[in-house]
């Protein structure tokens, strides 16, 4: 059982070292996509998403208020 624990701890240490190495080197080899995506304008989509979120939030507030009022009437 002691040998299994040693193997697990060594494997965890190797996995941690590998993850740290990948995280450290990912910034150095990252591709700059700004030249590809620079011409895309997403301002309209951001507004649409914000409007949809506001609409859904408003719907749920009205629904919750309606249930509260109906429970007070009963």
N, C-alpha and C positions, 0 to 999 in steps of 0.2 A: 504494500500500500504506500510505503514511503517513497518507493521508486516512481510510482504513478504521480504522486504529488510533485516530485522533483521535475518530472517530464512536463507536467502541466505548467509549472512556474517558468521553466525555460522557454516553453512555447509561447507563453504570454509575454515574456520579456522580448523575444524575437519579434512577435507581432507588434508590440509597442514601438520597438526601434524602427521597424519597417513603416509603420504609420507615421511616425515622426519624420522620417526621411522623405516620405511622399509629400507630406504637408510642407516641409521646408523647401522642397525643390519645385513644387507646383507653380509658385509665383514666378520663378525664373524662366520656366518654359511655357508660360501662358501666352496664348496668341492674342493679339490686340484686334478685336473685332470692330473697332470704331470706324475703320475705313469702309467696312461692309454695311454697317447699320447706321452710319452717319446721316444718310439721306432720308431715313424713315422718320416721319413725324407722327408721334403717338398722342398728341395733345387731345385730339377728338375722342380717342378711345378711353383716355383717362377720365374725361368728363362723363362719358357714357357709363363707365363702370361706377363712378361716384354717384351718378343719378340712380342707377339700378340699386345700389346699396342703400341709398337714402329712401327709395321707394319701398324696399323690403323692410327696412327698419320702421318706417311709418306704418306699414301694414301691420307689423307685429305689435306695435304700441297701441294702435286702435283696437286690434283684436284682444289684447290683454285688458285694455280699459273696458271694452264691451263685456267681457266675461266678468270683470269686477263689478260693473254696474248691475248685470243680471243676477249675480250672486247676492247683491244687496237687496234687490227687489224681492227675491224668494224668501 
